[in-house]
Amino acid sequence: MLLAFLTTSCSVCGPFWQALAHDDLVAGYGARLVVVTPSPALEDRAAAEALVPAGVRLHMSSSTWFAYGVGQAGTFVLAAWAPGAPPPWEEPGRALGHASITSPGELRGLLARWFAQGDRPGTTSQA
């Protein structure tokens, strides 16, 4: 499962929101995408709901950001998840990959590297 940690107001996030709306970055890898924003007390729910593409889950939780050690928007986490287990945005699990990036092009390369490693992607701190 790919968790995209984005906000509605950061300049780095704009291109990701646009790419997610017009490009199927994740589906080709068979992964499910979940966009995680800060909690509704910190983030505009209506703006986030307007930006999240159809078929992509929106989870608004600052505690999920803290649980995965996310310090900035534009961070992507490839999380292990087994069907029947709590979803990794509700009960954080093992991060198979973790990177802060600045463009959808970097995301494409990052996903290609992570998924080329099969089900054992290495943990990274940078793309």
Secondary structure per residue as TSV (DSSP state, phi and psi in degrees):
chain	resnum	aa	ss	phi	psi
A	1	M	-	360.0	133.9
A	2	L	E	-102.7	122.2
A	3	L	E	-102.5	122.2
A	4	A	E	-105.1	113.6
A	5	F	E	-93.2	104.2
A	6	L	-	-130.8	161.4
A	7	T	-	-125.1	167.0
A	8	T	S	-84.5	-10.8
A	9	S	S	-117.5	-9.4
A	10	C	-	-79.2	144.8
A	11	S	T	-68.0	-33.1
A	12	V	T	-66.8	-32.1
A	13	C	H	-73.9	-28.8
A	14	G	H	-49.7	-51.8
A	15	P	H	-62.7	-31.9
A	16	F	H	-67.7	-44.8
A	17	W	H	-58.3	-43.7
A	18	Q	H	-63.8	-44.7
A	19	A	H	-64.7	-39.9
A	20	L	H	-65.4	-32.2
A	21	A	H	-76.6	-27.4
A	22	H	H	-119.5	-3.6
A	23	D	-	-139.8	137.3
A	24	D	-	-92.5	76.5
A	25	L	T	-65.9	-32.2
A	26	V	T	-105.0	-33.2
A	27	A	G	-57.9	-33.2
A	28	G	G	-62.6	-18.7
A	29	Y	G	-96.3	-2.2
A	30	G	T	74.1	18.0
A	31	A	-	-100.1	152.3
A	32	R	-	-95.4	138.2
A	33	L	E	-104.0	135.1
A	34	V	E	-130.1	126.5
A	35	V	E	-91.5	127.7
A	36	V	E	-114.7	119.7
A	37	T	E	-109.7	168.7
A	38	P	-	-60.1	166.9
A	39	S	-	-57.5	155.3
A	40	P	T	-56.4	-23.6
A	41	A	T	-67.6	-22.2
A	42	L	T	-111.7	-16.3
A	43	E	S	-128.4	144.5
A	44	D	-	-77.4	108.2
A	45	R	H	-59.2	-45.3
A	46	A	H	-62.1	-41.2
A	47	A	H	-65.5	-42.0
A	48	A	H	-64.5	-44.4
A	49	E	H	-64.1	-32.1
A	50	A	H	-72.0	-28.6
A	51	L	H	-87.6	-30.6
A	52	V	S	-70.1	129.4
A	53	P	-	-68.5	156.3
A	54	A	T	-58.0	138.8
A	55	G	T	85.4	-4.0
A	56	V	-	-107.8	130.2
A	57	R	E	-76.8	139.1
A	58	L	E	-107.6	127.5
A	59	H	E	-126.0	120.4
A	60	M	E	-105.4	102.8
A	61	S	-	-159.5	113.0
A	62	S	H	-66.2	-31.2
A	63	S	H	-65.0	-30.0
A	64	T	H	-68.4	-38.2
A	65	W	H	-58.9	-47.3
A	66	F	H	-65.6	-40.4
A	67	A	H	-61.4	-34.2
A	68	Y	T	-95.9	4.0
A	69	G	T	68.8	30.3
A	70	V	-	-80.6	122.0
A	71	G	-	-106.2	-10.6
A	72	Q	S	-151.2	151.6
A	73	A	S	-67.3	153.3
A	74	G	S	89.4	19.7
A	75	T	E	-101.1	138.7
A	76	F	E	-123.5	136.1
A	77	V	E	-126.1	125.8
A	78	L	E	-91.8	112.2
A	79	A	E	-108.8	138.2
A	80	A	-	-70.5	140.9
A	81	W	-	-156.1	132.0
A	82	A	-	-109.6	134.5
A	83	P	T	-52.7	137.4
A	84	G	T	94.6	-21.2
A	85	A	S	-84.2	159.4
A	86	P	-	-58.9	142.2
A	87	P	-	-63.7	148.1
A	88	P	T	-68.3	-9.2
A	89	W	T	-86.8	-17.7
A	90	E	T	-97.9	-38.3
A	91	E	S	-131.9	94.3
A	92	P	-	-53.9	137.8
A	93	G	-	-118.0	-155.1
A	94	R	-	-76.3	127.9
A	95	A	E	-86.1	119.2
A	96	L	E	-84.8	-24.0
A	97	G	E	-156.5	147.5
A	98	H	E	-151.9	121.9
A	99	A	E	-153.6	143.6
A	100	S	E	-102.1	125.0
A	101	I	-	-133.5	171.9
A	102	T	S	-121.9	-2.5
A	103	S	S	-151.9	154.0
A	104	P	H	-59.6	-31.2
A	105	G	H	-61.8	-41.9
A	106	E	H	-63.3	-37.4
A	107	L	H	-63.3	-42.2
A	108	R	H	-58.1	-46.5
A	109	G	H	-65.3	-41.7
A	110	L	H	-61.7	-47.3
A	111	L	H	-62.7	-41.1
A	112	A	H	-59.6	-43.5
A	113	R	H	-66.8	-46.7
A	114	W	H	-60.9	-47.3
A	115	F	H	-78.9	-19.6
A	116	A	H	-67.8	-21.3
A	117	Q	T	-86.2	11.9
A	118	G	T	69.0	-138.8
A	119	D	T	-95.2	21.5
A	120	R	-	-127.3	47.5
A	121	P	-	-59.2	141.4
A	122	G	-	-76.5	151.9
A	123	T	-	-81.2	130.8
A	124	T	-	-126.7	154.9
A	125	S	S	-103.2	-16.0
A	126	Q	B	-135.7	161.6
A	127	A	-	-68.3	360.0
